[in-house]
């Protein structure tokens, strides 16, 4: 029986970017897989802090997005938290009932609803934001300041370059 070659199990086992060695498996060099693995590495421990604060992951994303932001329309908020608008509409109402968000008519277009974090919502999420910053710093400690900035710039470019679609590709 033929054995498969060993695959990298840690970042130090993986071929260096720009190195001569090619990934051994498709997923080892596939951007979607690598981004997913990086997201998992960043979020796996942090999720326990989110849950301990009494929040779901989408509630965390909503409050993290709004805690230092101007009010956003529901559709813009849904885009930013990677969810569908009907899901965010229901969630925003529920979070407003809990006192974490404020919903108001958009003065520029009364048909649209603006969503903002309340002082209570900001107080709830602030310790999590600080913990998220610490965890990110720990994960990226092996990178130089220049590489960290380049990584974030490249990821932001990729996020903006994704094909636009009327229908969200993100799960609820």
SETOR-285847 format. One line per field, with one value per residue: x, y, z of N, C-alpha, C in turn; residue number from 1; residue in one letter. Coordinates in pm, whole numbers. Layout:
<atoms>
n.c1 = c(X|...)
n.c2 = c(Y|...)
n.c3 = c(Z|...)
ca.c1 = c(X|...)
ca.c2 = c(Y|...)
ca.c3 = c(Z|...)
c.c1 = c(X|...)
c.c2 = c(Y|...)
c.c3 = c(Z|...)
num = c(NUM|...)
residuo = c(A|...)
</atoms>
This chain:
<atoms>
n.c1 = c(84|57|197|85|261|394|218|236|208|219|274|552|625|522|578|774|644|689|896|1080|964|665|324|207|-48|-356|-515|-325|-213|-425|-603|-859|-882|-653|-712|-940|-832|-656|-843|-975|-765|-731|-982|-1067|-1002|-1091|-1365|-1465|-1449|-1634|-1871|-1874|-1932|-2194|-2277|-2357|-2169|-2242|-2370|-2153|-2000|-2168|-2178|-1904|-1854|-2014|-1939|-1752|-1836|-2013|-2374|-2508|-2673|-2910|-2865|-2596|-2471|-2531|-2378|-2120|-2101|-2109|-2349|-2695|-2939|-3215|-3171|-3003|-3173|-3373|-3208|-3100|-3328|-3386|-3150|-3177|-3398|-3273|-3125|-2879|-2848|-2952|-3222|-3311|-3490|-3355|-3252|-3207|-3344|-3636|-3729|-3528|-3348|-3137|-2871|-2726|-2479|-2561|-2473|-2467|-2433|-2182|-2027|-2054|-1920|-1663|-1453|-1420|-1333|-1083|-964|-970|-790|-554|-530|-500|-255|-91|-110|4|260|498|544|687|637|599|527|288|128|127|0|-259|-336|-336|-531|-755|-774|-835|-1083|-1237|-1230|-1390|-1641|-1933|-2265|-2616|-2726|-2629|-2331|-2280|-2341|-2628)
n.c2 = c(-118|216|496|817|1126|1302|1580|1936|2032|2247|2604|2634|2400|2424|2514|2802|3121|3200|3028|2743|2495|2330|2330|2028|1925|2018|2189|2294|2509|2658|2953|3008|2800|2847|3104|3041|2865|3041|3221|3049|2989|3237|3283|3060|3031|3275|3270|3151|3360|3537|3388|3365|3626|3629|3647|3565|3457|3617|3831|3938|4020|4219|4408|4464|4581|4811|4947|5156|5310|5519|5532|5265|5158|4890|4717|4776|4705|4431|4345|4403|4236|3992|3854|3782|4025|4001|3839|4000|4216|4105|4026|4274|4401|4234|4272|4541|4536|4425|4633|4690|4794|5074|5165|5361|5579|5658|5982|6076|5906|5788|5530|5359|5195|5296|5166|5167|5133|5126|5306|5102|4872|4929|4927|4658|4529|4638|4520|4281|4367|4468|4229|4089|4241|4190|3912|3901|4034|3850|3629|3733|3796|3693|3822|4101|4455|4578|4358|4281|4505|4490|4242|4293|4499|4362|4165|4329|4438|4207|4147|4361|4316|4105|3946|4133|4075|4048|3870|3753|3574|3473|3276|3275)
n.c3 = c(0|-89|71|170|130|411|550|601|941|1103|1096|1071|946|694|348|280|182|-151|-162|-296|-266|-340|-225|-72|-78|-234|-67|104|-21|-101|-109|10|198|355|456|601|792|920|1027|1202|1380|1498|1614|1764|2047|2137|2109|2341|2525|2416|2443|2723|2788|2731|2470|2127|1837|1616|1742|1876|1651|1548|1762|1787|1543|1557|1790|1784|1577|1346|1324|1128|826|816|602|534|773|780|561|661|886|778|712|631|531|632|857|1014|1055|1225|1437|1519|1617|1836|1986|2037|2204|2423|2506|2395|2143|1938|1740|1466|1245|929|869|614|451|520|492|550|813|1073|1267|1584|1840|2182|2486|2682|2523|2417|2651|2719|2507|2500|2673|2535|2285|2355|2441|2200|2051|2196|2156|1878|1854|1986|1813|1581|1655|1555|1320|1146|1201|955|795|921|868|589|550|654|481|234|283|324|68|-80|34|-53|-322|-383|-583|-639|-538|-547|-376|-68|0|240|530|746)
ca.c1 = c(0|136|172|85|368|352|176|272|115|229|327|694|638|473|677|773|590|793|998|1081|881|522|240|190|-189|-424|-561|-212|-183|-550|-628|-978|-849|-557|-784|-1026|-747|-609|-958|-997|-657|-756|-1111|-1104|-998|-1165|-1507|-1501|-1469|-1760|-1979|-1876|-1997|-2336|-2304|-2330|-2065|-2295|-2392|-2018|-1962|-2250|-2133|-1766|-1864|-2082|-1897|-1679|-1880|-2136|-2483|-2506|-2799|-2916|-2800|-2450|-2431|-2535|-2259|-2000|-2095|-2110|-2477|-2803|-3013|-3328|-3116|-2954|-3290|-3431|-3109|-3091|-3448|-3367|-3043|-3233|-3482|-3182|-3061|-2743|-2852|-3058|-3270|-3375|-3512|-3249|-3308|-3194|-3440|-3717|-3755|-3413|-3324|-2999|-2844|-2613|-2457|-2594|-2364|-2464|-2373|-2037|-1966|-2050|-1826|-1528|-1352|-1397|-1251|-946|-915|-947|-664|-446|-519|-444|-113|-23|-104|89|387|612|558|737|532|576|453|153|57|109|-101|-390|-366|-369|-661|-858|-787|-909|-1222|-1304|-1227|-1481|-1750|-2054|-2383|-2735|-2752|-2510|-2271|-2249|-2451|-2697)
ca.c2 = c(0|336|594|958|1202|1381|1717|2031|2034|2376|2703|2613|2285|2459|2583|2948|3190|3233|2924|2652|2378|2349|2261|1886|1902|2137|2280|2358|2633|2719|3074|2994|2711|2915|3209|2974|2815|3157|3269|2954|3008|3362|3289|2942|3059|3397|3237|3125|3491|3587|3312|3401|3757|3611|3682|3470|3513|3726|3947|3995|4091|4340|4506|4503|4670|4936|5010|5281|5347|5595|5439|5204|5101|4745|4647|4792|4625|4290|4324|4407|4124|3869|3785|3827|4139|3964|3788|4114|4294|4039|4032|4412|4425|4161|4338|4669|4501|4398|4758|4695|4872|5172|5167|5489|5604|5735|6112|6096|5817|5733|5387|5283|5198|5305|5088|5219|5073|5211|5302|4969|4780|4959|4877|4512|4479|4695|4424|4183|4433|4469|4090|4056|4307|4113|3783|3926|4065|3724|3546|3796|3839|3646|3907|4237|4557|4596|4241|4290|4608|4437|4136|4356|4571|4263|4104|4430|4444|4087|4159|4458|4269|3992|3982|4177|3999|4090|3769|3733|3442|3438|3211|3357)
ca.c3 = c(0|-104|177|131|195|528|518|707|1055|1168|1002|1046|857|561|265|292|67|-246|-158|-410|-243|-365|-126|-101|-106|-287|37|170|-90|-144|-32|93|309|442|526|699|900|995|1103|1311|1477|1568|1683|1842|2190|2164|2117|2482|2588|2362|2508|2865|2798|2702|2330|2018|1750|1533|1831|1893|1529|1539|1861|1754|1428|1591|1916|1757|1443|1328|1294|995|781|839|489|547|888|737|478|744|980|697|729|543|587|721|983|1092|1095|1344|1544|1566|1701|1962|2060|2084|2320|2534|2543|2339|2018|1918|1602|1434|1102|862|833|469|383|628|470|600|957|1118|1386|1659|1972|2296|2585|2742|2426|2410|2776|2711|2407|2513|2719|2428|2183|2408|2437|2058|2013|2258|2090|1746|1873|2018|1692|1481|1716|1476|1202|1167|1188|811|745|975|791|453|558|670|357|131|317|297|-78|-122|79|-139|-461|-407|-675|-570|-573|-473|-275|15|-2|377|601|847)
c.c1 = c(88|98|175|200|311|316|216|166|120|286|475|720|601|583|663|713|705|904|983|985|734|443|217|46|-249|-456|-446|-172|-307|-588|-748|-953|-756|-624|-875|-947|-694|-722|-983|-891|-681|-879|-1136|-1103|-1083|-1314|-1551|-1526|-1602|-1877|-1990|-1941|-2146|-2375|-2284|-2224|-2118|-2326|-2258|-1979|-2039|-2197|-1990|-1766|-1916|-2023|-1822|-1714|-1998|-2248|-2475|-2646|-2794|-2845|-2649|-2398|-2429|-2413|-2133|-1989|-2111|-2236|-2579|-2885|-3132|-3280|-3072|-3070|-3351|-3337|-3101|-3212|-3432|-3260|-3088|-3321|-3396|-3106|-2920|-2735|-2965|-3093|-3340|-3392|-3397|-3308|-3302|-3294|-3517|-3750|-3644|-3399|-3175|-2985|-2719|-2600|-2498|-2473|-2353|-2402|-2223|-1965|-1953|-1939|-1683|-1424|-1321|-1311|-1105|-886|-886|-816|-544|-422|-459|-294|-34|-6|-4|227|509|637|615|619|498|495|309|69|29|0|-240|-431|-407|-504|-775|-881|-866|-1056|-1300|-1315|-1327|-1595|-1873|-2172|-2499|-2763|-2623|-2461|-2246|-2369|-2510|-2630)
c.c2 = c(124|438|733|1028|1280|1522|1809|2033|2166|2474|2680|2493|2318|2527|2734|3008|3228|3129|2829|2536|2412|2279|2116|1851|2031|2236|2353|2489|2708|2835|3061|2909|2782|3028|3150|2923|2931|3214|3178|2972|3133|3354|3174|2965|3179|3369|3210|3256|3553|3519|3349|3538|3749|3645|3563|3534|3627|3849|4017|4076|4222|4446|4553|4601|4808|5011|5142|5336|5443|5494|5392|5159|4951|4672|4659|4708|4476|4257|4314|4291|3989|3787|3842|3935|4097|3911|3903|4203|4236|4049|4172|4446|4359|4229|4477|4644|4475|4524|4775|4782|4972|5171|5299|5501|5688|5869|6138|6012|5742|5584|5300|5300|5206|5230|5145|5142|5174|5215|5165|4865|4802|4910|4726|4463|4528|4596|4316|4242|4435|4329|4048|4118|4231|3981|3798|3952|3938|3637|3602|3835|3798|3733|4043|4333|4578|4481|4240|4389|4558|4330|4197|4431|4474|4198|4202|4442|4325|4097|4254|4409|4157|4036|4024|4097|4051|3995|3743|3590|3392|3371|3305|3346)
c.c3 = c(0|4|120|198|313|483|631|816|1131|1068|972|955|714|481|281|167|-25|-249|-276|-391|-264|-255|-169|-135|-159|-177|107|103|-137|-52|61|216|408|521|634|819|986|1082|1223|1420|1561|1659|1779|1993|2227|2180|2260|2556|2543|2433|2656|2888|2767|2560|2237|1929|1663|1619|1857|1770|1514|1636|1833|1638|1468|1710|1896|1620|1451|1305|1148|956|807|725|496|663|851|653|565|841|911|717|632|612|674|857|1072|1137|1223|1463|1603|1655|1837|2049|2111|2206|2443|2579|2487|2214|2023|1770|1579|1284|1049|821|681|391|491|611|526|751|983|1249|1452|1790|2077|2390|2654|2650|2413|2535|2773|2621|2428|2567|2613|2316|2229|2404|2294|2010|2070|2186|1950|1756|1903|1894|1591|1534|1634|1352|1239|1153|1041|753|796|895|649|452|567|544|247|159|290|146|-131|-85|-10|-283|-488|-497|-597|-624|-491|-358|-198|5|140|442|705|981)
num = c(1|2|3|4|5|6|7|8|9|10|11|12|13|14|15|16|17|18|19|20|21|22|23|24|25|26|27|28|29|30|31|32|33|34|35|36|37|38|39|40|41|42|43|44|45|46|47|48|49|50|51|52|53|54|55|56|57|58|59|60|61|62|63|64|65|66|67|68|69|70|71|72|73|74|75|76|77|78|79|80|81|82|83|84|85|86|87|88|89|90|91|92|93|94|95|96|97|98|99|100|101|102|103|104|105|106|107|108|109|110|111|112|113|114|115|116|117|118|119|120|121|122|123|124|125|126|127|128|129|130|131|132|133|134|135|136|137|138|139|140|141|142|143|144|145|146|147|148|149|150|151|152|153|154|155|156|157|158|159|160|161|162|163|164|165|166|167|168|169|170|171|172)
residuo = c(X|X|X|X|X|X|X|X|X|X|X|X|X|X|X|X|X|X|X|X|X|X|X|X|X|X|X|X|X|X|X|X|X|X|X|X|X|X|X|X|X|X|X|X|X|X|X|X|X|X|X|X|X|X|X|X|X|X|X|X|X|X|X|X|X|X|X|X|X|X|X|X|X|X|X|X|X|X|X|X|X|X|X|X|X|X|X|X|X|X|X|X|X|X|X|X|X|X|X|X|X|X|X|X|X|X|X|X|X|X|X|X|X|X|X|X|X|X|X|X|X|X|X|X|X|X|X|X|X|X|X|X|X|X|X|X|X|X|X|X|X|X|X|X|X|X|X|X|X|X|X|X|X|X|X|X|X|X|X|X|X|X|X|X|X|X|X|X|X|X|X|X)
</atoms>
